[in-house]
Structure formats: C-alpha cells, structure tokens
Amino acid sequence: MKHLFLSITALAMSLSLGAQTVIPEWDLHFWGTIVNDEFDISNQELATSGTIAAVRLSPYVGIRIGGNHRIMGGFDIMKDFGTGSNKPVTELGVWYQYDNDKGFTVAAGIIPYSILKGSYSTLIYSEASSYYDAHLDGFYLGWQKERSKYEVGLDWNGKFAPDRREEFNVFSAGTGWITPWLALCWEGMFHHYASSGAVQGVVDDHILHPYVQLEFSSILPLDRLEFSLGGIVGYQMDRRKDERKIPKGADLVIDVSKWGFGLRNQFYYGQSQAPFYHSTDASGAEYGSGLYMRSSYWQIRKDGQWGLYDRLEAYWSKSFLNDYVSLGVHAVFHFDYLGILGFQQIVSAKVNLENKRFRKN
C-alpha cells in the first residue's frame, strides 16, 4: 500500500510538472571590499581601528517552475586578504522562492542576503556584520511595486549548543511613497539573544527607526536631494540582571549627489542605542559585538547620558552594464560630543547577476 501511494504521488507530481515550464537558471554574486577604520584619534573610545579587506563569490544554480517558483542551491566562498594559506570560508545556500506578477516575494531556506531590497543603516547592520554573514537562515517576505517596497525576514543566527547561544532576529524595512517627493519609511530589528549550554542569560535587543523622507531631485538638476527626519527607539532588557533600558533619540539625514559624486550627513541626538555593549554576561565576558550587530559608535556615550553623533560621508558611486556592476569609493568621518571619533575609507566592487537562464525558450 505504501509503495502504491508513493507511485501515485510521483505520477501526480510528474503530470503536474509536465504541464509547467521548467527552466534551468543561475545566479552569481561577487563582492570585493576594503573598509579601513581609523579611530586612534579618539583613543578608540567607541570603535576600534582595523581593516576589512576581503573578497567573496556566490554562485547558485537551480530551476524555475511555471514562471513563479524557484529552487536554488549553491555556496558562498569568502577569503580575507593577507591570510596566507588559510582556507577560505565556505557557506552553503539552498532555498525555495516564489515571485508573482504583483511584486510579492516569499522565500524559505538558507537565503542570500542579496534578496533584501530594503534600506538598512549602520544602526541595524555594521559593515562587518553585513559583509561576513552571507545568508539568512529562515524566511523572507517582500513586496515591491513601482517606487515602494516593504519586507520582513526571520534569520535564525544560532542553535542552542554547549558553546553557542540560541539566537534569532526579525528584521524589517519599508519605503512607501505617498507623493512623488514624500515617503514614509522605517527600518528595525527584533533580536533575541539567549543562553548557551555554558552561559545562562537572555538579552532582548530591539530597535525601531521610523522616518519621513523627502526627495526633490525630480524638480532640480541633481541625481539625489534627500532629506530624512526620524525618531529612534530601542528596548533593551538583560533578563538575568532584570535591567531594562528604553533608549530614545532622533536623527536628520541630508544626501546630495550628482554624476555619482555625493555628500551625505547623518546627525543623531539621543541616548546610547547599545547600552549593554560593555556589560558582562554570566561568564564575565563583555556582550560587545556578540550582542550588537549595529556599529559600535551607536553607543554615543559610555556614561549613558544623552549625546550627539554625526556621520559625514563623501562618496563616488556608479553602476555599469545595466546595473549589474557597481563601484564605490567612500570617505566617512565620525564625530561625537567631544569632537572627531575617527574616519573610514571604503572601496567596494559588486557584481549581481540574477535570474539568468541557461537557455532561452
């Protein structure tokens, strides 16, 4: 009876697929970057000096069924520059994806972060956490239509083990244009940082950044003239110590560009959005970047008082070959209430080839 059931199921699936178009496809992503952090001028008060210099390549192959369904598999391979004979880091990727004509996307599995369409600042992901984690392990739901886009995802970062914490985060971003020049936007993350077998204790790290975006390039001879004004609120809870914090603040962003050259300034005034950065867990170890995926300068001030943070960025960014290739050069200067924190030099090159067919219909 069992064999008969399996045979009938296989026959039904083959007949169903026979009525659909099955097309082999491939994706290829390349990302090379250098991020040089220089924070000695502030005695590395809120951020440490260091350099990310690495290259990654992500090839995937799979099939598209019926025009809307994809099953893909492959890997991401990443190598830091200057590490000699050390083996590159390889990470498996395999996922199912559904896209419909109305702009909805649903995906499940080990999914490349390239699927994300939302805008995330260093308040959510630092340069290091963006670069060194190639996939989200979980689920993704997105909707994109004309200029508006919305998304939410679940990333299971850690499975409970003797030396590994149970950890997951739910992230989301959205941009909804209500006029040609006015949009309502947000970015945020709900982060659950739990115990391992060796270290007990749970920390809640949640943050939401809603903002209003104004864009006037359509009426001026500029590629971008953007103003954003928003509020930032977090919820931080160290359950082991029964310590709760609700940090608040506001930010203003101005971004102007022409011919690929631009100037972007983000000014924030408020409380630390990483208040437990130097707190310790049950083993006596600092939480630090193990807890916080955001950049460490969002500590604002170590004494917990209200303070300011200003990020000034001069950049050149350009896309080529139908936007498949993008290059960027950035000089970033960071300031706090005491003066300059430090600066960064960033160079990056990206190639994104997606939904490419091995053959034409």
Secondary structure, DSSP 8 states (H G I E B T S, - for coil): -HHHHHHHHHHHHHHHHHTS-EEEEEEEEEEEEEEEEE-GGGTTSSS--EEEEEEEEEEEEEEEETTTEEEEEEEEEEEETT-TT---EEEEEEEEEEE-TTSEEEEEEEEEGGG--S---TTT--HHHHHH--EEEEEEEEEEETTEEEEEEEEEEE--BTTB--EEEEEEEEEEEEETTEEEEEEEEEEEE---SS----EEEEEEEEEEEEE-GGGTTSSEEEEEEEEEEEEEEETTTTEEE--EEEEEEEEEEETTEEEEEEEEEES-S-TTTT-B-TTS-B-HHHH--S-GGGG--TT---EEEEEEEEEEEEEETTTTEEEEEEEEEEEETTEEEEEEEEEEEEEEEEEEESS--
